[in-house]
Amino acid sequence: GISHETIIHYEHASIGDESLIKEIGSQILPQVDSLGLNEQELATLYVALGGNFQVNGFTLKALLETIPDPQLVSDALVFTFRTIKPG
């Protein structure tokens, strides 16, 4: 296995298969120390993990705007990290 001292980075890519994204979110991401993704990849991961774009006016369009609202990005990141690494 990989030493617990080894820091693992995962660079997410644009993936069209939501079930694969969900599997990555539940099986791989809890094992990594660092995550790289853009707003579009964050949006697809957010949805695959059960995020709801209808909450508090949070929309996919708003997240994917040329200059996305930092609060929306932050909310999606918080949800994502709490989902993949609860507690």
Biopython code that builds the backbone (N, CA, C, O; Angstrom):
import numpy as np
from Bio.PDB.StructureBuilder import StructureBuilder

atoms = [
    (1, "GLY", "N", (0.813, -1.185, 0.000)),
    (1, "GLY", "CA", (0.000, 0.000, 0.000)),
    (1, "GLY", "C", (0.858, 1.250, 0.000)),
    (1, "GLY", "O", (2.087, 1.183, 0.024)),
    (2, "ILE", "N", (0.200, 2.366, -0.027)),
    (2, "ILE", "CA", (0.876, 3.664, -0.023)),
    (2, "ILE", "C", (1.102, 4.091, 1.423)),
    (2, "ILE", "O", (0.206, 3.981, 2.260)),
    (3, "SER", "N", (2.309, 4.580, 1.707)),
    (3, "SER", "CA", (2.655, 5.059, 3.037)),
    (3, "SER", "C", (1.711, 6.198, 3.430)),
    (3, "SER", "O", (1.341, 7.025, 2.597)),
    (4, "HIS", "N", (1.329, 6.228, 4.700)),
    (4, "HIS", "CA", (0.452, 7.303, 5.190)),
    (4, "HIS", "C", (1.165, 8.652, 5.178)),
    (4, "HIS", "O", (0.520, 9.695, 5.289)),
    (5, "GLU", "N", (2.491, 8.637, 5.043)),
    (5, "GLU", "CA", (3.255, 9.870, 4.983)),
    (5, "GLU", "C", (3.267, 10.473, 3.577)),
    (5, "GLU", "O", (3.627, 11.636, 3.400)),
    (6, "THR", "N", (2.874, 9.681, 2.585)),
    (6, "THR", "CA", (2.850, 10.155, 1.205)),
    (6, "THR", "C", (1.629, 11.033, 0.988)),
    (6, "THR", "O", (0.505, 10.612, 1.257)),
    (7, "ILE", "N", (1.840, 12.241, 0.507)),
    (7, "ILE", "CA", (0.739, 13.160, 0.215)),
    (7, "ILE", "C", (0.235, 12.846, -1.192)),
    (7, "ILE", "O", (1.016, 12.762, -2.140)),
    (8, "ILE", "N", (-1.082, 12.672, -1.313)),
    (8, "ILE", "CA", (-1.689, 12.289, -2.587)),
    (8, "ILE", "C", (-2.522, 13.447, -3.128)),
    (8, "ILE", "O", (-3.380, 13.993, -2.434)),
    (9, "HIS", "N", (-2.252, 13.811, -4.383)),
    (9, "HIS", "CA", (-3.018, 14.856, -5.071)),
    (9, "HIS", "C", (-3.840, 14.203, -6.174)),
    (9, "HIS", "O", (-3.335, 13.359, -6.915)),
    (10, "TYR", "N", (-5.106, 14.593, -6.283)),
    (10, "TYR", "CA", (-5.977, 14.118, -7.362)),
    (10, "TYR", "C", (-6.361, 15.327, -8.210)),
    (10, "TYR", "O", (-6.885, 16.314, -7.694)),
    (11, "GLU", "N", (-6.100, 15.244, -9.503)),
    (11, "GLU", "CA", (-6.489, 16.306, -10.437)),
    (11, "GLU", "C", (-7.704, 15.820, -11.196)),
    (11, "GLU", "O", (-7.609, 14.918, -12.028)),
    (12, "HIS", "N", (-8.848, 16.422, -10.906)),
    (12, "HIS", "CA", (-10.104, 16.001, -11.528)),
    (12, "HIS", "C", (-10.141, 16.481, -12.976)),
    (12, "HIS", "O", (-9.601, 17.540, -13.296)),
    (13, "ALA", "N", (-10.764, 15.719, -13.831)),
    (13, "ALA", "CA", (-10.904, 16.073, -15.243)),
    (13, "ALA", "C", (-12.381, 16.080, -15.599)),
    (13, "ALA", "O", (-13.213, 15.554, -14.860)),
    (14, "SER", "N", (-12.687, 16.666, -16.711)),
    (14, "SER", "CA", (-14.064, 16.683, -17.184)),
    (14, "SER", "C", (-14.482, 15.268, -17.565)),
    (14, "SER", "O", (-13.925, 14.666, -18.484)),
    (15, "ILE", "N", (-15.465, 14.751, -16.846)),
    (15, "ILE", "CA", (-15.957, 13.389, -17.057)),
    (15, "ILE", "C", (-17.464, 13.479, -17.247)),
    (15, "ILE", "O", (-18.150, 14.115, -16.447)),
    (16, "GLY", "N", (-17.987, 12.854, -18.290)),
    (16, "GLY", "CA", (-19.413, 12.940, -18.586)),
    (16, "GLY", "C", (-20.278, 11.901, -17.889)),
    (16, "GLY", "O", (-21.503, 12.025, -17.887)),
    (17, "ASP", "N", (-19.678, 10.895, -17.305)),
    (17, "ASP", "CA", (-20.420, 9.801, -16.681)),
    (17, "ASP", "C", (-20.629, 10.100, -15.195)),
    (17, "ASP", "O", (-19.710, 9.965, -14.388)),
    (18, "GLU", "N", (-21.860, 10.511, -14.845)),
    (18, "GLU", "CA", (-22.140, 10.903, -13.469)),
    (18, "GLU", "C", (-21.908, 9.768, -12.477)),
    (18, "GLU", "O", (-21.483, 10.018, -11.350)),
    (19, "SER", "N", (-22.180, 8.520, -12.875)),
    (19, "SER", "CA", (-21.955, 7.401, -11.949)),
    (19, "SER", "C", (-20.461, 7.221, -11.673)),
    (19, "SER", "O", (-20.080, 6.853, -10.562)),
    (20, "LEU", "N", (-19.617, 7.474, -12.665)),
    (20, "LEU", "CA", (-18.170, 7.391, -12.464)),
    (20, "LEU", "C", (-17.709, 8.518, -11.539)),
    (20, "LEU", "O", (-16.867, 8.300, -10.667)),
    (21, "ILE", "N", (-18.253, 9.710, -11.725)),
    (21, "ILE", "CA", (-17.897, 10.841, -10.861)),
    (21, "ILE", "C", (-18.306, 10.536, -9.419)),
    (21, "ILE", "O", (-17.555, 10.819, -8.485)),
    (22, "LYS", "N", (-19.489, 9.965, -9.238)),
    (22, "LYS", "CA", (-19.958, 9.613, -7.895)),
    (22, "LYS", "C", (-19.035, 8.569, -7.260)),
    (22, "LYS", "O", (-18.716, 8.657, -6.075)),
    (23, "GLU", "N", (-18.614, 7.593, -8.045)),
    (23, "GLU", "CA", (-17.695, 6.558, -7.559)),
    (23, "GLU", "C", (-16.355, 7.173, -7.154)),
    (23, "GLU", "O", (-15.800, 6.828, -6.110)),
    (24, "ILE", "N", (-15.843, 8.077, -7.976)),
    (24, "ILE", "CA", (-14.600, 8.779, -7.641)),
    (24, "ILE", "C", (-14.780, 9.544, -6.329)),
    (24, "ILE", "O", (-13.914, 9.526, -5.455)),
    (25, "GLY", "N", (-15.936, 10.221, -6.215)),
    (25, "GLY", "CA", (-16.216, 11.003, -5.008)),
    (25, "GLY", "C", (-16.316, 10.164, -3.752)),
    (25, "GLY", "O", (-15.921, 10.613, -2.676)),
    (26, "SER", "N", (-16.831, 8.969, -3.869)),
    (26, "SER", "CA", (-17.005, 8.138, -2.674)),
    (26, "SER", "C", (-15.826, 7.209, -2.390)),
    (26, "SER", "O", (-15.583, 6.857, -1.236)),
    (27, "GLN", "N", (-15.094, 6.810, -3.427)),
    (27, "GLN", "CA", (-14.028, 5.821, -3.230)),
    (27, "GLN", "C", (-12.614, 6.411, -3.265)),
    (27, "GLN", "O", (-11.749, 5.980, -2.502)),
    (28, "ILE", "N", (-12.376, 7.378, -4.131)),
    (28, "ILE", "CA", (-11.019, 7.894, -4.308)),
    (28, "ILE", "C", (-10.787, 9.174, -3.507)),
    (28, "ILE", "O", (-9.792, 9.285, -2.790)),
    (29, "LEU", "N", (-11.690, 10.130, -3.624)),
    (29, "LEU", "CA", (-11.464, 11.429, -2.996)),
    (29, "LEU", "C", (-11.294, 11.371, -1.477)),
    (29, "LEU", "O", (-10.521, 12.164, -0.939)),
    (30, "PRO", "N", (-11.975, 10.471, -0.758)),
    (30, "PRO", "CA", (-11.716, 10.410, 0.689)),
    (30, "PRO", "C", (-10.281, 10.010, 1.035)),
    (30, "PRO", "O", (-9.850, 10.187, 2.174)),
    (31, "GLN", "N", (-9.543, 9.476, 0.072)),
    (31, "GLN", "CA", (-8.179, 9.013, 0.313)),
    (31, "GLN", "C", (-7.114, 10.058, -0.035)),
    (31, "GLN", "O", (-5.938, 9.851, 0.264)),
    (32, "VAL", "N", (-7.500, 11.171, -0.656)),
    (32, "VAL", "CA", (-6.511, 12.139, -1.128)),
    (32, "VAL", "C", (-6.355, 13.304, -0.147)),
    (32, "VAL", "O", (-7.231, 13.571, 0.676)),
    (33, "ASP", "N", (-5.227, 13.978, -0.260)),
    (33, "ASP", "CA", (-4.917, 15.113, 0.601)),
    (33, "ASP", "C", (-5.126, 16.447, -0.107)),
    (33, "ASP", "O", (-5.274, 17.486, 0.537)),
    (34, "SER", "N", (-5.136, 16.408, -1.433)),
    (34, "SER", "CA", (-5.204, 17.626, -2.231)),
    (34, "SER", "C", (-6.051, 17.346, -3.470)),
    (34, "SER", "O", (-5.974, 16.270, -4.063)),
    (35, "LEU", "N", (-6.855, 18.330, -3.845)),
    (35, "LEU", "CA", (-7.777, 18.143, -4.961)),
    (35, "LEU", "C", (-7.691, 19.339, -5.896)),
    (35, "LEU", "O", (-7.760, 20.486, -5.456)),
    (36, "GLY", "N", (-7.540, 19.065, -7.194)),
    (36, "GLY", "CA", (-7.518, 20.127, -8.189)),
    (36, "GLY", "C", (-8.698, 19.988, -9.130)),
    (36, "GLY", "O", (-8.934, 18.913, -9.681)),
    (37, "LEU", "N", (-9.446, 21.076, -9.318)),
    (37, "LEU", "CA", (-10.565, 21.078, -10.265)),
    (37, "LEU", "C", (-10.962, 22.500, -10.591)),
    (37, "LEU", "O", (-10.646, 23.430, -9.849)),
    (38, "ASN", "N", (-11.663, 22.668, -11.715)),
    (38, "ASN", "CA", (-12.163, 23.996, -12.076)),
    (38, "ASN", "C", (-13.649, 24.091, -11.720)),
    (38, "ASN", "O", (-14.217, 23.154, -11.159)),
    (39, "GLU", "N", (-14.273, 25.220, -12.047)),
    (39, "GLU", "CA", (-15.672, 25.424, -11.660)),
    (39, "GLU", "C", (-16.610, 24.417, -12.316)),
    (39, "GLU", "O", (-17.546, 23.943, -11.672)),
    (40, "GLN", "N", (-16.379, 24.083, -13.578)),
    (40, "GLN", "CA", (-17.239, 23.114, -14.259)),
    (40, "GLN", "C", (-17.102, 21.730, -13.614)),
    (40, "GLN", "O", (-18.099, 21.043, -13.390)),
    (41, "GLU", "N", (-15.880, 21.333, -13.321)),
    (41, "GLU", "CA", (-15.656, 20.038, -12.679)),
    (41, "GLU", "C", (-16.243, 20.026, -11.272)),
    (41, "GLU", "O", (-16.785, 19.012, -10.833)),
    (42, "LEU", "N", (-16.136, 21.155, -10.562)),
    (42, "LEU", "CA", (-16.754, 21.274, -9.240)),
    (42, "LEU", "C", (-18.259, 21.102, -9.350)),
    (42, "LEU", "O", (-18.865, 20.412, -8.531)),
    (43, "ALA", "N", (-18.868, 21.722, -10.355)),
    (43, "ALA", "CA", (-20.318, 21.628, -10.530)),
    (43, "ALA", "C", (-20.755, 20.192, -10.780)),
    (43, "ALA", "O", (-21.738, 19.741, -10.193)),
    (44, "THR", "N", (-20.044, 19.463, -11.643)),
    (44, "THR", "CA", (-20.440, 18.073, -11.920)),
    (44, "THR", "C", (-20.203, 17.189, -10.708)),
    (44, "THR", "O", (-20.997, 16.286, -10.444)),
    (45, "LEU", "N", (-19.126, 17.428, -9.962)),
    (45, "LEU", "CA", (-18.867, 16.655, -8.745)),
    (45, "LEU", "C", (-19.928, 16.964, -7.695)),
    (45, "LEU", "O", (-20.427, 16.055, -7.031)),
    (46, "TYR", "N", (-20.275, 18.236, -7.543)),
    (46, "TYR", "CA", (-21.304, 18.676, -6.596)),
    (46, "TYR", "C", (-22.626, 17.940, -6.850)),
    (46, "TYR", "O", (-23.238, 17.418, -5.918)),
    (47, "VAL", "N", (-23.057, 17.903, -8.100)),
    (47, "VAL", "CA", (-24.311, 17.223, -8.458)),
    (47, "VAL", "C", (-24.195, 15.715, -8.229)),
    (47, "VAL", "O", (-25.107, 15.105, -7.672)),
    (48, "ALA", "N", (-23.089, 15.114, -8.651)),
    (48, "ALA", "CA", (-22.905, 13.665, -8.508)),
    (48, "ALA", "C", (-22.930, 13.238, -7.046)),
    (48, "ALA", "O", (-23.347, 12.124, -6.730)),
    (49, "LEU", "N", (-22.485, 14.122, -6.153)),
    (49, "LEU", "CA", (-22.469, 13.795, -4.728)),
    (49, "LEU", "C", (-23.777, 14.136, -4.023)),
    (49, "LEU", "O", (-23.895, 13.963, -2.810)),
    (50, "GLY", "N", (-24.762, 14.622, -4.785)),
    (50, "GLY", "CA", (-26.077, 14.899, -4.206)),
    (50, "GLY", "C", (-26.367, 16.355, -3.953)),
    (50, "GLY", "O", (-27.376, 16.684, -3.329)),
    (51, "GLY", "N", (-25.504, 17.238, -4.423)),
    (51, "GLY", "CA", (-25.747, 18.669, -4.253)),
    (51, "GLY", "C", (-26.964, 19.109, -5.048)),
    (51, "GLY", "O", (-27.267, 18.544, -6.099)),
    (52, "ASN", "N", (-27.656, 20.117, -4.543)),
    (52, "ASN", "CA", (-28.892, 20.587, -5.156)),
    (52, "ASN", "C", (-28.731, 22.055, -5.554)),
    (52, "ASN", "O", (-28.546, 22.920, -4.699)),
    (53, "PHE", "N", (-28.802, 22.326, -6.850)),
    (53, "PHE", "CA", (-28.642, 23.697, -7.337)),
    (53, "PHE", "C", (-29.849, 24.576, -7.055)),
    (53, "PHE", "O", (-29.816, 25.766, -7.370)),
    (54, "GLN", "N", (-30.896, 24.043, -6.484)),
    (54, "GLN", "CA", (-32.084, 24.852, -6.215)),
    (54, "GLN", "C", (-32.073, 25.440, -4.804)),
    (54, "GLN", "O", (-33.001, 26.155, -4.425)),
    (55, "VAL", "N", (-31.036, 25.145, -4.029)),
    (55, "VAL", "CA", (-30.965, 25.614, -2.652)),
    (55, "VAL", "C", (-30.437, 27.049, -2.607)),
    (55, "VAL", "O", (-29.392, 27.344, -3.186)),
    (56, "ASN", "N", (-31.145, 27.926, -1.932)),
    (56, "ASN", "CA", (-30.716, 29.305, -1.705)),
    (56, "ASN", "C", (-30.322, 30.058, -2.981)),
    (56, "ASN", "O", (-29.383, 30.853, -2.963)),
    (57, "GLY", "N", (-31.027, 29.816, -4.073)),
    (57, "GLY", "CA", (-30.737, 30.521, -5.312)),
    (57, "GLY", "C", (-29.447, 30.083, -5.983)),
    (57, "GLY", "O", (-28.972, 30.742, -6.909)),
    (58, "PHE", "N", (-28.884, 28.993, -5.531)),
    (58, "PHE", "CA", (-27.634, 28.449, -6.074)),
    (58, "PHE", "C", (-27.958, 27.749, -7.379)),
    (58, "PHE", "O", (-28.701, 26.768, -7.388)),
    (59, "THR", "N", (-27.406, 28.242, -8.487)),
    (59, "THR", "CA", (-27.699, 27.654, -9.787)),
    (59, "THR", "C", (-26.419, 27.244, -10.493)),
    (59, "THR", "O", (-25.349, 27.796, -10.233)),
    (60, "LEU", "N", (-26.534, 26.283, -11.379)),
    (60, "LEU", "CA", (-25.400, 25.842, -12.181)),
    (60, "LEU", "C", (-24.877, 27.016, -13.015)),
    (60, "LEU", "O", (-23.667, 27.210, -13.131)),
    (61, "LYS", "N", (-25.792, 27.794, -13.592)),
    (61, "LYS", "CA", (-25.394, 28.942, -14.411)),
    (61, "LYS", "C", (-24.547, 29.920, -13.602)),
    (61, "LYS", "O", (-23.538, 30.425, -14.094)),
    (62, "ALA", "N", (-24.954, 30.186, -12.363)),
    (62, "ALA", "CA", (-24.213, 31.127, -11.523)),
    (62, "ALA", "C", (-22.814, 30.598, -11.200)),
    (62, "ALA", "O", (-21.859, 31.371, -11.135)),
    (63, "LEU", "N", (-22.693, 29.300, -11.002)),
    (63, "LEU", "CA", (-21.392, 28.715, -10.697)),
    (63, "LEU", "C", (-20.477, 28.742, -11.913)),
    (63, "LEU", "O", (-19.259, 28.862, -11.778)),
    (64, "LEU", "N", (-21.066, 28.630, -13.099)),
    (64, "LEU", "CA", (-20.265, 28.540, -14.315)),
    (64, "LEU", "C", (-20.098, 29.869, -15.058)),
    (64, "LEU", "O", (-19.557, 29.892, -16.164)),
    (65, "GLU", "N", (-20.554, 30.968, -14.467)),
    (65, "GLU", "CA", (-20.386, 32.267, -15.107)),
    (65, "GLU", "C", (-18.906, 32.557, -15.304)),
    (65, "GLU", "O", (-18.052, 31.970, -14.640)),
    (66, "THR", "N", (-18.617, 33.463, -16.219)),
    (66, "THR", "CA", (-17.228, 33.822, -16.519)),
    (66, "THR", "C", (-16.461, 34.135, -15.240)),
    (66, "THR", "O", (-15.343, 33.658, -15.049)),
    (67, "ILE", "N", (-17.058, 34.928, -14.376)),
    (67, "ILE", "CA", (-16.479, 35.198, -13.059)),
    (67, "ILE", "C", (-17.520, 34.731, -12.035)),
    (67, "ILE", "O", (-18.428, 35.482, -11.679)),
    (68, "PRO", "N", (-17.381, 33.487, -11.564)),
    (68, "PRO", "CA", (-18.390, 32.952, -10.647)),
    (68, "PRO", "C", (-18.373, 33.672, -9.296)),
    (68, "PRO", "O", (-17.344, 34.187, -8.859)),
    (69, "ASP", "N", (-19.508, 33.691, -8.666)),
    (69, "ASP", "CA", (-19.649, 34.283, -7.334)),
    (69, "ASP", "C", (-18.811, 33.470, -6.348)),
    (69, "ASP", "O", (-19.034, 32.268, -6.204)),
    (70, "PRO", "N", (-17.856, 34.098, -5.673)),
    (70, "PRO", "CA", (-17.011, 33.360, -4.733)),
    (70, "PRO", "C", (-17.800, 32.632, -3.648)),
    (70, "PRO", "O", (-17.384, 31.568, -3.190)),
    (71, "GLN", "N", (-18.946, 33.203, -3.229)),
    (71, "GLN", "CA", (-19.750, 32.538, -2.199)),
    (71, "GLN", "C", (-20.336, 31.232, -2.724)),
    (71, "GLN", "O", (-20.387, 30.243, -1.992)),
    (72, "LEU", "N", (-20.781, 31.213, -3.986)),
    (72, "LEU", "CA", (-21.325, 29.978, -4.568)),
    (72, "LEU", "C", (-20.248, 28.908, -4.688)),
    (72, "LEU", "O", (-20.488, 27.738, -4.391)),
    (73, "VAL", "N", (-19.062, 29.315, -5.125)),
    (73, "VAL", "CA", (-17.949, 28.371, -5.229)),
    (73, "VAL", "C", (-17.611, 27.838, -3.840)),
    (73, "VAL", "O", (-17.399, 26.638, -3.663)),
    (74, "SER", "N", (-17.562, 28.724, -2.870)),
    (74, "SER", "CA", (-17.261, 28.320, -1.494)),
    (74, "SER", "C", (-18.308, 27.343, -0.965)),
    (74, "SER", "O", (-17.960, 26.334, -0.350)),
    (75, "ASP", "N", (-19.588, 27.635, -1.199)),
    (75, "ASP", "CA", (-20.662, 26.746, -0.738)),
    (75, "ASP", "C", (-20.536, 25.367, -1.373)),
    (75, "ASP", "O", (-20.713, 24.354, -0.695)),
    (76, "ALA", "N", (-20.232, 25.318, -2.668)),
    (76, "ALA", "CA", (-20.082, 24.034, -3.357)),
    (76, "ALA", "C", (-18.875, 23.274, -2.823)),
    (76, "ALA", "O", (-18.935, 22.056, -2.654)),
    (77, "LEU", "N", (-17.786, 23.979, -2.558)),
    (77, "LEU", "CA", (-16.596, 23.327, -2.005)),
    (77, "LEU", "C", (-16.856, 22.780, -0.604)),
    (77, "LEU", "O", (-16.462, 21.657, -0.291)),
    (78, "VAL", "N", (-17.516, 23.570, 0.235)),
    (78, "VAL", "CA", (-17.829, 23.113, 1.600)),
    (78, "VAL", "C", (-18.693, 21.857, 1.537)),
    (78, "VAL", "O", (-18.410, 20.878, 2.228)),
    (79, "PHE", "N", (-19.742, 21.875, 0.718)),
    (79, "PHE", "CA", (-20.601, 20.698, 0.578)),
    (79, "PHE", "C", (-19.786, 19.495, 0.111)),
    (79, "PHE", "O", (-19.907, 18.401, 0.663)),
    (80, "THR", "N", (-18.958, 19.705, -0.908)),
    (80, "THR", "CA", (-18.168, 18.614, -1.478)),
    (80, "THR", "C", (-17.233, 18.016, -0.445)),
    (80, "THR", "O", (-17.188, 16.796, -0.282)),
    (81, "PHE", "N", (-16.486, 18.857, 0.255)),
    (81, "PHE", "CA", (-15.541, 18.323, 1.253)),
    (81, "PHE", "C", (-16.245, 17.675, 2.429)),
    (81, "PHE", "O", (-15.769, 16.671, 2.958)),
    (82, "ARG", "N", (-17.376, 18.233, 2.847)),
    (82, "ARG", "CA", (-18.124, 17.604, 3.951)),
    (82, "ARG", "C", (-18.694, 16.259, 3.524)),
    (82, "ARG", "O", (-18.843, 15.353, 4.343)),
    (83, "THR", "N", (-19.011, 16.133, 2.240)),
    (83, "THR", "CA", (-19.564, 14.875, 1.726)),
    (83, "THR", "C", (-18.481, 13.813, 1.591)),
    (83, "THR", "O", (-18.698, 12.660, 1.964)),
    (84, "ILE", "N", (-17.314, 14.187, 1.062)),
    (84, "ILE", "CA", (-16.275, 13.183, 0.837)),
    (84, "ILE", "C", (-15.451, 12.886, 2.085)),
    (84, "ILE", "O", (-14.868, 11.808, 2.195)),
    (85, "LYS", "N", (-15.395, 13.826, 3.026)),
    (85, "LYS", "CA", (-14.642, 13.613, 4.268)),
    (85, "LYS", "C", (-15.494, 14.074, 5.446)),
    (85, "LYS", "O", (-15.190, 15.087, 6.075)),
    (86, "PRO", "N", (-16.559, 13.336, 5.744)),
    (86, "PRO", "CA", (-17.447, 13.755, 6.845)),
    (86, "PRO", "C", (-16.705, 13.737, 8.185)),
    (86, "PRO", "O", (-15.796, 12.938, 8.405)),
    (87, "GLY", "N", (-17.128, 14.651, 9.075)),
    (87, "GLY", "CA", (-16.542, 14.697, 10.408)),
    (87, "GLY", "C", (-15.335, 15.458, 10.382)),
    (87, "GLY", "O", (-14.684, 15.618, 11.414)),
]
sb = StructureBuilder()
sb.init_structure("model")
sb.init_model(0)
sb.init_chain("A")
sb.init_seg("    ")
for serial, (resi, resn, name, xyz) in enumerate(atoms, 1):
    if name == "N":
        sb.init_residue(resn, " ", resi, " ")
    sb.init_atom(name, np.array(xyz, "f"), 0.0, 1.0, " ", f" {name:<3s}", serial, name[0])
structure = sb.get_structure()
